[in-house]
């Protein structure tokens, strides 16, 4: 008796498996068609991009990454320095002295101020184009 029940149970499951395989094959074909369509859309979009500008964008991204890494490193150093009791106050005083000396040397007369502005404009033109 067990043989007849096992024969009855396997035939509906094989029909279900065949239906699942057919629907799986259909899904696979639909996926391939959709994938090819998406790739063609991406390729046409990439063909419209002006690749001559990518060098400037790459440089800008590189500078941004370097600045972020430098800020992280500087923060770590400053956090370490802040753990020492006297050093933060001395560094603030040193910063004020340096800014004061630079200001006195470069910003006291109109000629010096215009020289600083021309240097800044020259640097801006050199790096930004």
PEZIPE-V268465 format. One line per field, one symbol per residue. ss: DSSP state (~ for helix, > for strand, _ for the rest). phi: phi as a letter, one per 30 degrees, with the letter a starting at -180 (. if undefined). psi: psi as a letter, one per 30 degrees, with the letter a starting at -180 (. if undefined). Layout:
ss=???
phi=???
psi=???
//
This chain:
ss=_~~~~~~~~~~~~~~~~~~~~~~~~~~~~~~~~~~~~~~~~~~~~~~___~~~~~~~~~~~~~~~~~~~~~~~~~~~~~~~~____~~~~~~~~~~~~~~~~~~~~___~~~~~~~~~~~~~~~~~~~_
phi=.ddddddddddddddddddddddddddddddddddddddddddddddddddddddddddddddddddddddddddddddddddddcdedddddddddddddddddcbdcdddddddddddddddddccj
psi=efeeeeeeffeeeeeeeeeeeeeeeeeeeeeeeeeeeeeeeeeeefffkjffffeeeeeeeeeeeeeeeeeeeeeeeeeeeffkefeeeeeeeeeeeeeeeeeeffgeleeeeeeeeeeeeeeeeeef.
//
